[in-house]
Amino acid sequence: MKSLAFVLSILAVMGLAFWAYGENYKTQRALSEVQNLQRQIGALRETRTVLKAEWAYLNRPDRLRDLANLNFERLELVPLAPAQFGRVEQVAFPRSEPLFELIEDPVNVAALLPPAEEPQP
Amino acid sequence: MSRVPLRPLARILEARSKGENPDAIERENLRLRHEEMRDRARQRAEGRLVVLGVFFFCAFTVVGTRMGLMAASAPEEPRSFVSTSEITAQRSDIVDRNGKILATNLQTHSLYAQPPLMVDPEGAAAALAATFPDLEEEKLLKLFTGKRKFVWIKKVLSPEQQQMVHDIGEPGLLFGPREMRLYPNGALASHVLGGYGFGREGVYAAEVIGTAGVEKQFDEFLRDPAENGKPLQLSLDLTIQSAVEEILYGGMKLLNAKGAAAVLMDAYTGEIVSMASLPDFDPNDRPVPLLQGDPSDSPLFNRAVQGVYELGSTFKIFAAAQAMELGLLGPNSLVDADAPMKWGKYTIKEFENHDYGPYLSVTDVIVKSSNIGTANMALMIGQERQKQFLESLGFFEPTKVELFEAPYAKPLLPPKWSEINTITISYGHGLSASPLHLAAAYATVTNGGTKVTPTLVKKDYRIPGPRVISRETSIAARNMLRAVVTRGTASFGEVPGYMVAGKTGTADKPKPRGGYYDDKVIATFASVFPVNDPKYVLVVSLDEPVETSGSKPKRTAGWTAVPVAAEIIRRTAPLLGLAPAIEPAPADALTEG
């Protein structure tokens, strides 16, 4: 009886040792993963600050002004003027009834139009 | 436990037979028993002491070993928990009132050399000199072939430059990580931001420290790790700052001015929305300060804060406001304005020897900018009260704005405040102050009469300052300033929809050796808008402007500073969210007696 308990306890110690060994390695792995992730987070944060700085640099007022001037023909942007302020009362209410009656059974009258003039070459 | 009997029968009988006292035996045994008990107690106590001693020894050994280990081991970042802090740089960002970046950090590299590791010093020196135009080949070669084992070459490299140095392929050229400050908007708000430099430098890191402006003023806050990278939010608005600087630059060039300054300030909180000083500089590449000559000629000089000038007729409204506040005069009371005025050995004249006399109403004194009318008002007020009032407006001490340079810009006061000083100061001569002083004083006078302290930090709440003048006086002063724009010297200042009120000031520049220049002026326009509910105060000051479109050159503020200020208001008021409004008719036109 006594020797059986002895053998069992030895086996239990060996089992626990194996388990602790495994846990130890798992912990090490988890720690190095955390470290790796933190390094990645740090690198991403650094990238983000660089991108923020670049965004601010690309959006600097001088550059935007030059771009607006360069593309004036397309965008027609001018500085904000007092005349551009409106009041709510100046905006017309949307009409309650539709502007045009619903068109039913349309008739094609395109053929009645005089023939379009040929453009001169 | 077996006890020895105190009176063993055998010994007692024996003693009795010998005729001895048996009690002696009892005493003897008692003594022995007590000795034995004492020895046992001592032994136990000694044992306990030893145990305790061993325990303490072990405890102290553990503590000592731990301390020794902690002191001797290299520091290591904790790995087992995720920190929530977001610190990525050693210095916080600076942002404007809308959160746009004014200053941030970049990770770059510095370049250093270790000559003992070098393979081809001559080639490296030649290649470096070709890459960086500011380095000289001979000097580099001397450094590389000398006795030194370590040489700094460049404090900050761009990634392209780093690649170019990499391509040289010299093992003795090495890079260290560096954090640098970046001002993405270039010269915009350069005088406010200041600049940066490096403090203690090592191979792996260097301290980034502020050298001027808010960077220096808030150095401790920006570097404090406890703030967890919280950005410093200024009251400036980047868009408005940009518009103001653009218009001011245009105005300065058109009017051939040497320099210009503008301050746009909230009339209640004192928050500076825009502060410009031209010429300016790029804080990314801050120029070195002038070692000789006038520091105000350097682009580093902040005219809006450091430039103390005689601000001329803009001061007249203070005399008028004080006279009304004291009940000496009303807006329509008549004041003696008979020109010229004799005071002792001095003669006081109007601009271009006009004569507005014999009498002018207080409003007309301001509208026509009469020196003599103002002088007479100042004499009615008296020297002591004038001093007190100007002090309460903040003209006696440097502004409390959060700039490193501000405490050194002390207004220049007359050494002895005599009657003639009272007269000249009433129309802005003999007392020099900065445009920022003037902006704060105008805000105080026009906002309803509570003191305004200028600030560069965004305020989320509004605490009214101590009352300086009454509400009624403030409204009356505002109406006078409005009349200056509608029918006075600042007629170019009218911006439809924004009801600008303001006062011009043209002061001759003092010569360095006493006396005044005839053809050099400081033209200032101090304005407030909209007049019925003041929101912002704008001060524009031009240094030596001259308007040359007419037959003879014009230098007065009405021709120079006022149009520039009007253009600034036209551009920035919509950006500030002010909708144009129709001016209400004066309510007291019929009721006034």
HADDOCK unambig.tbl for C-alpha pairs under 7 A between the chains (distance, minus, plus):
assign (segid A and resid 31 and name CA) (segid B and resid 79 and name CA) 6.25 0.50 0.50
assign (segid A and resid 31 and name CA) (segid B and resid 80 and name CA) 6.02 0.50 0.50
assign (segid A and resid 34 and name CA) (segid B and resid 79 and name CA) 6.90 0.50 0.50
assign (segid A and resid 35 and name CA) (segid B and resid 79 and name CA) 6.06 0.50 0.50
assign (segid A and resid 45 and name CA) (segid B and resid 88 and name CA) 6.84 0.50 0.50
assign (segid A and resid 46 and name CA) (segid B and resid 88 and name CA) 6.64 0.50 0.50
assign (segid A and resid 50 and name CA) (segid B and resid 106 and name CA) 6.28 0.50 0.50
assign (segid A and resid 53 and name CA) (segid B and resid 104 and name CA) 6.62 0.50 0.50
assign (segid A and resid 53 and name CA) (segid B and resid 184 and name CA) 6.78 0.50 0.50
assign (segid A and resid 56 and name CA) (segid B and resid 101 and name CA) 6.22 0.50 0.50
assign (segid A and resid 56 and name CA) (segid B and resid 184 and name CA) 5.96 0.50 0.50
assign (segid A and resid 57 and name CA) (segid B and resid 184 and name CA) 4.50 0.50 0.50
assign (segid A and resid 57 and name CA) (segid B and resid 185 and name CA) 6.30 0.50 0.50
assign (segid A and resid 60 and name CA) (segid B and resid 184 and name CA) 6.82 0.50 0.50
assign (segid A and resid 60 and name CA) (segid B and resid 185 and name CA) 5.16 0.50 0.50
assign (segid A and resid 61 and name CA) (segid B and resid 239 and name CA) 6.82 0.50 0.50
assign (segid A and resid 61 and name CA) (segid B and resid 242 and name CA) 6.38 0.50 0.50
assign (segid A and resid 80 and name CA) (segid B and resid 571 and name CA) 6.96 0.50 0.50
assign (segid A and resid 80 and name CA) (segid B and resid 574 and name CA) 6.45 0.50 0.50
assign (segid A and resid 80 and name CA) (segid B and resid 575 and name CA) 6.97 0.50 0.50
assign (segid A and resid 81 and name CA) (segid B and resid 571 and name CA) 6.60 0.50 0.50
assign (segid A and resid 81 and name CA) (segid B and resid 574 and name CA) 6.31 0.50 0.50
assign (segid A and resid 82 and name CA) (segid B and resid 574 and name CA) 5.65 0.50 0.50
assign (segid A and resid 82 and name CA) (segid B and resid 579 and name CA) 6.78 0.50 0.50
assign (segid A and resid 82 and name CA) (segid B and resid 580 and name CA) 6.01 0.50 0.50
assign (segid A and resid 85 and name CA) (segid B and resid 579 and name CA) 6.07 0.50 0.50
